[in-house]
């Protein structure tokens, strides 16, 4: 029986529009065009999609875990309406100065996912829009993929030497991932 395939996605700037003021409510969570369809495409091609996201707004007091759950409920609902499913959401609630192991670019969230799902991270694409997303992928030998949405174009401009596949958006990345031959 073939092993389950996964794709890990950052949230803000990849699935939904990012904001320097943080996404603090369900009303502020707005999908990027094509991102919900991209998740449905990945699912239709046999991939489980998992979100791995830094959410320092919790520690900063901008929103609490209950509000974050409401934001994620909206994300799940809208993805479901397009025929997709997000299998799990892992988030780091800590700020940049807390020395936790879960905040990307550290790989704690990815390792927690791998342990819970019995997944081989070296076979998994990690899609993000920031350098820290890509660094977390590299830390566990996963495949980093940069999208130009969110902070992606700025990340590409500031880090041209970083070795990563680059796509305009999540839908283009999903088309690439689903077209690859099975490992």
N, C-alpha and C positions, 0 to 999 in steps of 0.2 A: 504494500500500500504506500503510495507516495506521501512524503511528509508535507504537512500543512505549510503553505507559503504565506508570508506576512510582508506588509509594508508599514513602516513607522513614519508618521507625519507630525511635524510641528503644527501648532494650531494657528496662532496669530501671524498673519502675513503669508500663510500657505493655504489654509482652508478659508479663513475669514480675513477681512480687512484689519490691518493693524492700526494702532493709535499710540502716539507718544504719551497720551494721557491714560493709557490702559483701557481695556475692555472691561467695564465695571458692572454691566447689566445686560440682560438678554436683548434689550432694545439696541444696544451698541454693537451687538454681535451680528455682523452683516457678511454673508458669504461672498467670496471672490467669484466672479463669473466663471462657471465651468468646474468649480472645485467640488461641488456636491455630485455632479455627474461623473467626475473623475473617480470619486470613491465608489460609486455604483459600478463603474467600468472595472475597477480593480476587483471588486467583489464578484462580478459576473465572470471574470477570468480566473477565479479560484483563490484570490488573495483575501486574507483577513487584514483589516486596516485597524491600526492601533495609533492613538494620539499620544505623543510624548511632549509635554509642554512645561516651560517655566512660567509660573504664575506668582511672581513676587508681590503683586498687588495685595495678596492675602497678608503677608508679613508687614507690608507698608500700611495696612489698615484701610485700603481703598475699597475693599469688599471682603466678605467673609466666605468661609467654605460653603455655607448654604447658598449664597448668591452665586458662587462659582458653579455649584451643582445646577442651579437654574439656567445659567448660561449654557452649560453642557447639555442640559435637557433640550434646550432649543436647538443646539447643534445636532443632536441625535435625531430629533423630530424632523428637521429639514432634510437631513441626509436620508432618513427613512422614506420621506415623501418622494425622493428621487430614485428610490429603489436600492439604496445602499444601506450598509450597516457599519458602524464603528464598534469593534469588538471590545475595546477597553480604552480608558483614558488614564494615563499616568501623569501626575503633575507634581512639580516642586513648588511649595508655597513659600519658600525662603527667599530672602533678598540677596543681592550680589555680595554682601559682606559676611554672610553667615558661612561658615566653613563646612557646609553639608556636602554629602556625596551625591545628592540627587540633582543639584542644579547644573544644567548643561553650561559649560562644555564637559563637565565630569559625566561619567557614564552610568551613574547609579540608577537612573530611571530605565535606561536600556537594559541594564543587568537585571533589574527587578522584573521587567517584562519577560526577558529570556528565561528566568527561573520559573515564573508562574506558567508560562506557555510551553516550556520545554523546547525553546526555539534556538536554533544555531544562528547567532548574530552575523556570522561571516557570509550568510546567504541572503541577507536582508538589505533592502534599500531603505535609507533614512532620508526623507525629503524635508528640507528646511530652507529658510530664507536668511539665516544669519550664520556667521562664522562659527559661533558656539554650537549650532546644530551639526555642522559638518565635522567639527572637532570631536564631538561626542561620538559620531559615527566612526571616525577613524580610530578612536580610543579602543573600540571593540572589534575592529576589522570589518565593520559593516560597509556598505557602499554609500558614500555621501552623494546626494543629489541636491543641487541648488536650483531653486526657482527664482525668477527675477521679480516676482510679486513681493509685496511687503517691503522688507529691507534688502531683498535679494540683489537688485541692481547695484545698490550701494555696497553690499558685501562683495560683489564681483569686482567693482571698480577699486575698492580698497585692498583686495586680496587676489590680484591677478595670477599670482604664483600658485594658488591653492589648486590642487589636482582634484577636480570634481566634474561630473557631468552637469551641464547647465541647460535649463529649459525655461521657456517664457512663463509657464504657469504649471499648476498641478495637473491639469488635463493633458498637457503635452508630455509631462513626466510619466503620467499613467499610461499613455499610449506607448511610450518607449518600454516601460516595465512589462506591460502585458504582451508586447511583441517579442520579447526575448525568449530564446529556447529554454525549456525547463532544464534545470541543473541536474 
